[in-house]
Amino acid sequence: MKKQRLANLGSTGSIGTQSLEIIRQHPDKFEVVYLSANSNWELLGQQIQEFNPNKALIANEDHFGALKANVTGTEIISGANNLPELAACDEIDTVINALVGFAGFDSTLAAIHAGKKVALANKESLVVGGEIITNALKESDAELIPIDSEHSAMLQCLVGENYSDIEKIIITASGGPFREFTNKQMENVTVEQALDHPIWNMGAKITIDSSTMMNKGLEIIEAHWLFDIPVEKIEPVIHPQSIIHSMITFTDGSSKAQLGLPDMKVPIVYALSYPKRIPLDT
């Protein structure tokens, strides 16, 4: 079986490093062709030594010299403006977009225009440009597979179903670290408390967004664009255990739910192996 050739954009972050954990488990199925990081050149250098990609990009140009001096055998480039070019290169089949914020949009769009499979952790691509992204998908052979646990759950529940039969989508939220705080207690919370999520192991930005519940609003927008569902049909529900990730209710009154322990490697491996499943050692 031919190896799936990967570009891991944001390889030193939470999703990027967990993706590499999966790739380590399946060296017969995946080949790392490109890696990128924003500024963590030391970890990127270690990843280059282990995975021997064709190219690696450091977005912060101040670290280009240090990275280049510490690796051999891999072409080193710099500048975030070069990320979309990596995402569209002929040498890869799949783009893991684990970039943070609006910076990920151009790479998502470039990968779609190039007909790639996109394993998307960068929800901002759909939040800020959902119409542009979905229109591009209609004109391309590309696939967009969500890595967010809730949207991965929705996709799994919708296998074999018609989207027109959806009555309601229930998207769960743990409630974050401040779920039971009073308004008075909220006046004195710290950044450290906000970063101490009780359930999920995530990057700093999404952890803060989860603590404020802003992340759930972004995920509702993401679900709207992914599945062409009116936001009025998407209902957020607090579920502190985070075992049910999403539930779909259909027009005939039946429902499907996807359950699993809160481990981001589960939706990552589903996105990478989709439409098949492969074993995961958690």
SEVEX-13697 format. One record per residue (C-alpha): chain; residue in three letters; x, y, z; residue number from 1. Coordinates in pm, whole numbers, always signed. Example, Ala and Ser with C-alpha at 12.3 -4.5 7.8 and 13.67 -1.06 7.14 Angstrom:
NODE kette rest     xx     yy     zz  nr
NODE     A  ALA  +1230   -450   +780   1
NODE     A  SER  +1367   -106   +714   2
This chain:
NODE kette rest     xx     yy     zz  nr
NODE     A  MET     +0     +0     +0   1
NODE     A  LYS   +131   +345    -96   2
NODE     A  LYS   +229   +568   +193   3
NODE     A  GLN    +27   +883   +248   4
NODE     A  ARG   +263  +1178   +202   5
NODE     A  LEU   +206  +1447   +464   6
NODE     A  ALA   +268  +1814   +526   7
NODE     A  ASN   +239  +1883   +898   8
NODE     A  LEU   +183  +2258   +929   9
NODE     A  GLY   +224  +2359  +1291  10
NODE     A  SER   +418  +2046  +1379  11
NODE     A  THR   +552  +2175  +1712  12
NODE     A  GLY   +211  +2261  +1858  13
NODE     A  SER    -33  +2036  +2041  14
NODE     A  ILE   -209  +1890  +1735  15
NODE     A  GLY   +112  +1879  +1533  16
NODE     A  THR   +304  +1681  +1794  17
NODE     A  GLN    +15  +1443  +1857  18
NODE     A  SER     -9  +1385  +1482  19
NODE     A  LEU   +357  +1283  +1482  20
NODE     A  GLU   +286  +1039  +1766  21
NODE     A  ILE    +36   +866  +1537  22
NODE     A  ILE   +280   +869  +1246  23
NODE     A  ARG   +540   +700  +1467  24
NODE     A  GLN   +291   +418  +1525  25
NODE     A  HIS   +231   +370  +1151  26
NODE     A  PRO   +556   +428   +958  27
NODE     A  ASP   +426   +191   +691  28
NODE     A  LYS   +127   +416   +622  29
NODE     A  PHE   +258   +773   +649  30
NODE     A  GLU   +558   +967   +525  31
NODE     A  VAL   +640  +1315   +655  32
NODE     A  VAL   +741  +1530   +359  33
NODE     A  TYR   +709  +1881   +506  34
NODE     A  LEU   +716  +2024   +858  35
NODE     A  SER   +656  +2378   +976  36
NODE     A  ALA   +671  +2573  +1301  37
NODE     A  ASN   +622  +2932  +1402  38
NODE     A  SER   +917  +2993  +1634  39
NODE     A  ASN  +1005  +2671  +1822  40
NODE     A  TRP  +1309  +2598  +1610  41
NODE     A  GLU  +1467  +2365  +1868  42
NODE     A  LEU  +1176  +2119  +1864  43
NODE     A  LEU  +1141  +2156  +1488  44
NODE     A  GLY  +1507  +2063  +1457  45
NODE     A  GLN  +1450  +1748  +1661  46
NODE     A  GLN  +1153  +1656  +1442  47
NODE     A  ILE  +1361  +1709  +1129  48
NODE     A  GLN  +1628  +1473  +1259  49
NODE     A  GLU  +1369  +1206  +1336  50
NODE     A  PHE  +1143  +1228  +1030  51
NODE     A  ASN  +1388  +1356   +766  52
NODE     A  PRO  +1138  +1567   +567  53
NODE     A  ASN  +1221  +1711   +227  54
NODE     A  LYS  +1156  +2064   +352  55
NODE     A  ALA  +1095  +2242   +681  56
NODE     A  LEU   +965  +2594   +727  57
NODE     A  ILE  +1023  +2825  +1023  58
NODE     A  ALA   +774  +3111  +1004  59
NODE     A  ASN   +970  +3344  +1232  60
NODE     A  GLU  +1258  +3445  +1010  61
NODE     A  ASP  +1471  +3541  +1312  62
NODE     A  HIS  +1523  +3170  +1380  63
NODE     A  PHE  +1614  +3069  +1025  64
NODE     A  GLY  +1989  +3083  +1081  65
NODE     A  ALA  +1985  +2883  +1403  66
NODE     A  LEU  +1766  +2611  +1253  67
NODE     A  LYS  +1965  +2586   +931  68
NODE     A  ALA  +2291  +2559  +1126  69
NODE     A  ASN  +2161  +2268  +1331  70
NODE     A  VAL  +2015  +2037  +1064  71
NODE     A  THR  +2142  +1865   +753  72
NODE     A  GLY  +1973  +1685   +466  73
NODE     A  THR  +1653  +1892   +476  74
NODE     A  GLU  +1590  +2214   +285  75
NODE     A  ILE  +1511  +2494   +532  76
NODE     A  ILE  +1291  +2786   +430  77
NODE     A  SER  +1141  +3071   +630  78
NODE     A  GLY   +846  +3308   +629  79
NODE     A  ALA   +477  +3239   +694  80
NODE     A  ASN   +400  +3365   +342  81
NODE     A  ASN   +550  +3041   +206  82
NODE     A  LEU   +309  +2812   +394  83
NODE     A  PRO    +40  +2804   +121  84
NODE     A  GLU   +302  +2695   -133  85
NODE     A  LEU   +394  +2399    +88  86
NODE     A  ALA    +26  +2310   +127  87
NODE     A  ALA    -20  +2293   -249  88
NODE     A  CYS   +299  +2109   -354  89
NODE     A  ASP   +278  +1802   -576  90
NODE     A  GLU   +499  +1604   -336  91
NODE     A  ILE   +220  +1564    -78  92
NODE     A  ASP   -122  +1402    -59  93
NODE     A  THR   -247  +1533   +275  94
NODE     A  VAL   -210  +1857   +470  95
NODE     A  ILE   -244  +1858   +847  96
NODE     A  ASN   -340  +2219   +913  97
NODE     A  ALA   -259  +2269  +1280  98
NODE     A  LEU   -179  +2639  +1241  99
NODE     A  VAL   -323  +2883  +1493 100
NODE     A  GLY   -576  +3150  +1403 101
NODE     A  PHE   -641  +3331  +1076 102
NODE     A  ALA   -287  +3247   +963 103
NODE     A  GLY   -415  +2902   +864 104
NODE     A  PHE   -676  +3021   +613 105
NODE     A  ASP   -450  +3072   +310 106
NODE     A  SER   -292  +2728   +353 107
NODE     A  THR   -632  +2560   +376 108
NODE     A  LEU   -750  +2733    +61 109
NODE     A  ALA   -428  +2657   -129 110
NODE     A  ALA   -449  +2289    -37 111
NODE     A  ILE   -811  +2270   -154 112
NODE     A  HIS   -732  +2438   -485 113
NODE     A  ALA   -453  +2181   -530 114
NODE     A  GLY   -691  +1890   -467 115
NODE     A  LYS   -536  +1776   -138 116
NODE     A  LYS   -690  +1596   +154 117
NODE     A  VAL   -698  +1849   +438 118
NODE     A  ALA   -700  +1727   +798 119
NODE     A  LEU   -824  +2051   +950 120
NODE     A  ALA   -755  +2155  +1307 121
NODE     A  ASN   -755  +2523  +1211 122
NODE     A  LYS  -1123  +2599  +1265 123
NODE     A  GLU  -1060  +2967  +1195 124
NODE     A  SER  -1034  +2879   +824 125
NODE     A  LEU  -1408  +2809   +828 126
NODE     A  VAL  -1502  +3075  +1082 127
NODE     A  VAL  -1353  +3361   +879 128
NODE     A  GLY  -1394  +3218   +530 129
NODE     A  GLY  -1649  +2939   +538 130
NODE     A  GLU  -1825  +3042   +219 131
NODE     A  ILE  -1496  +3075    +31 132
NODE     A  ILE  -1375  +2736   +156 133
NODE     A  THR  -1698  +2550    +80 134
NODE     A  ASN  -1724  +2701   -268 135
NODE     A  ALA  -1364  +2598   -337 136
NODE     A  LEU  -1442  +2242   -224 137
NODE     A  LYS  -1730  +2223   -473 138
NODE     A  GLU  -1488  +2304   -755 139
NODE     A  SER  -1211  +2067   -644 140
NODE     A  ASP  -1138  +1700   -580 141
NODE     A  ALA  -1010  +1795   -236 142
NODE     A  GLU  -1141  +1649    +90 143
NODE     A  LEU  -1180  +1846   +412 144
NODE     A  ILE  -1180  +1625   +722 145
NODE     A  PRO  -1219  +1799  +1059 146
NODE     A  ILE   -985  +1724  +1347 147
NODE     A  ASP  -1195  +1898  +1614 148
NODE     A  SER  -1334  +1616  +1827 149
NODE     A  GLU  -1692  +1741  +1804 150
NODE     A  HIS  -1688  +1775  +1426 151
NODE     A  SER  -1510  +1445  +1380 152
NODE     A  ALA  -1793  +1295  +1586 153
NODE     A  MET  -2052  +1460  +1362 154
NODE     A  LEU  -1883  +1326  +1051 155
NODE     A  GLN  -1875   +974  +1195 156
NODE     A  CYS  -2244   +994  +1288 157
NODE     A  LEU  -2329  +1109   +935 158
NODE     A  VAL  -2156   +828   +745 159
NODE     A  GLY  -2424   +676   +522 160
NODE     A  GLU  -2677   +948   +604 161
NODE     A  ASN  -2827  +1231   +400 162
NODE     A  TYR  -2753  +1572   +546 163
NODE     A  SER  -3106  +1677   +450 164
NODE     A  ASP  -3237  +1430   +710 165
NODE     A  ILE  -3070  +1614   +999 166
NODE     A  GLU  -3317  +1759  +1247 167
NODE     A  LYS  -3066  +1878  +1506 168
NODE     A  ILE  -2697  +1858  +1595 169
NODE     A  ILE  -2603  +1851  +1963 170
NODE     A  ILE  -2247  +1969  +2019 171
NODE     A  THR  -2110  +1908  +2366 172
NODE     A  ALA  -1888  +2125  +2583 173
NODE     A  SER  -1708  +2033  +2903 174
NODE     A  GLY  -1780  +2374  +3052 175
NODE     A  GLY  -1412  +2441  +3109 176
NODE     A  PRO  -1236  +2521  +3437 177
NODE     A  PHE  -1489  +2788  +3540 178
NODE     A  ARG  -1808  +2587  +3488 179
NODE     A  GLU  -1916  +2612  +3853 180
NODE     A  PHE  -1765  +2953  +3934 181
NODE     A  THR  -1990  +3232  +4058 182
NODE     A  ASN  -1985  +3576  +3899 183
NODE     A  LYS  -1793  +3696  +4204 184
NODE     A  GLN  -1530  +3423  +4164 185
NODE     A  MET  -1490  +3509  +3796 186
NODE     A  GLU  -1370  +3857  +3890 187
NODE     A  ASN  -1040  +3718  +4017 188
NODE     A  VAL   -952  +3433  +3781 189
NODE     A  THR   -597  +3413  +3649 190
NODE     A  VAL   -444  +3318  +3318 191
NODE     A  GLU   -295  +3011  +3484 192
NODE     A  GLN   -642  +2897  +3593 193
NODE     A  ALA   -780  +2955  +3244 194
NODE     A  LEU   -500  +2745  +3094 195
NODE     A  ASP   -567  +2456  +3334 196
NODE     A  HIS   -838  +2276  +3136 197
NODE     A  PRO   -995  +1992  +3337 198
NODE     A  ILE  -1038  +1754  +3042 199
NODE     A  TRP   -848  +1833  +2723 200
NODE     A  ASN   -478  +1864  +2642 201
NODE     A  MET   -470  +2150  +2390 202
NODE     A  GLY   -268  +2450  +2281 203
NODE     A  ALA   -281  +2778  +2473 204
NODE     A  LYS   -514  +2973  +2241 205
NODE     A  ILE   -784  +2708  +2217 206
NODE     A  THR   -758  +2641  +2591 207
NODE     A  ILE   -827  +3008  +2666 208
NODE     A  ASP  -1111  +3011  +2412 209
NODE     A  SER  -1254  +2702  +2581 210
NODE     A  SER  -1231  +2863  +2924 211
NODE     A  THR  -1437  +3160  +2803 212
NODE     A  MET  -1671  +2931  +2601 213
NODE     A  MET  -1584  +3135  +2292 214
NODE     A  ASN  -1448  +2816  +2136 215
NODE     A  LYS  -1796  +2662  +2134 216
NODE     A  GLY  -1929  +2958  +1940 217
NODE     A  LEU  -1652  +2912  +1684 218
NODE     A  GLU  -1733  +2540  +1664 219
NODE     A  ILE  -2099  +2614  +1593 220
NODE     A  ILE  -1992  +2830  +1298 221
NODE     A  GLU  -1753  +2555  +1187 222
NODE     A  ALA  -2030  +2293  +1198 223
NODE     A  HIS  -2260  +2521  +1001 224
NODE     A  TRP  -2013  +2540   +713 225
NODE     A  LEU  -1892  +2180   +727 226
NODE     A  PHE  -2236  +2023   +711 227
NODE     A  ASP  -2447  +2302   +555 228
NODE     A  ILE  -2669  +2315   +863 229
NODE     A  PRO  -2847  +2631   +984 230
NODE     A  VAL  -2702  +2748  +1315 231
NODE     A  GLU  -3052  +2730  +1462 232
NODE     A  LYS  -3029  +2351  +1435 233
NODE     A  ILE  -2700  +2331  +1628 234
NODE     A  GLU  -2748  +2307  +2004 235
NODE     A  PRO  -2458  +2331  +2253 236
NODE     A  VAL  -2494  +2120  +2568 237
NODE     A  ILE  -2269  +2115  +2876 238
NODE     A  HIS  -2133  +1763  +2931 239
NODE     A  PRO  -1848  +1779  +3186 240
NODE     A  GLN  -1723  +1424  +3124 241
NODE     A  SER  -1664  +1488  +2751 242
NODE     A  ILE  -1746  +1127  +2659 243
NODE     A  ILE  -2022  +1210  +2409 244
NODE     A  HIS  -1857  +1442  +2158 245
NODE     A  SER  -2160  +1513  +1939 246
NODE     A  MET  -2505  +1372  +1871 247
NODE     A  ILE  -2722  +1391  +1559 248
NODE     A  THR  -3102  +1374  +1574 249
NODE     A  PHE  -3273  +1290  +1245 250
NODE     A  THR  -3614  +1383  +1108 251
NODE     A  ASP  -3753  +1035  +1189 252
NODE     A  GLY  -3684  +1088  +1560 253
NODE     A  SER  -3378   +862  +1583 254
NODE     A  SER  -3039   +980  +1707 255
NODE     A  LYS  -2675   +882  +1669 256
NODE     A  ALA  -2394   +976  +1905 257
NODE     A  GLN  -2018   +928  +1891 258
NODE     A  LEU  -1851   +842  +2221 259
NODE     A  GLY  -1490   +814  +2326 260
NODE     A  LEU  -1242   +914  +2591 261
NODE     A  PRO  -1121  +1276  +2560 262
NODE     A  ASP   -803  +1216  +2359 263
NODE     A  MET   -728  +1435  +2057 264
NODE     A  LYS   -532  +1156  +1891 265
NODE     A  VAL   -864   +980  +1822 266
NODE     A  PRO  -1003  +1248  +1584 267
NODE     A  ILE   -654  +1303  +1442 268
NODE     A  VAL   -611   +938  +1343 269
NODE     A  TYR   -964   +932  +1200 270
NODE     A  ALA   -886  +1234   +984 271
NODE     A  LEU   -560  +1083   +861 272
NODE     A  SER   -704   +738   +786 273
NODE     A  TYR  -1048   +852   +660 274
NODE     A  PRO  -1256   +686   +520 275
NODE     A  LYS  -1092   +381   +678 276
NODE     A  ARG   -986   +319  +1038 277
NODE     A  ILE   -646   +213  +1164 278
NODE     A  PRO   -538    +99  +1513 279
NODE     A  LEU   -436   +360  +1769 280
NODE     A  ASP   -219   +291  +2070 281
NODE     A  THR   -334   +553  +2320 282
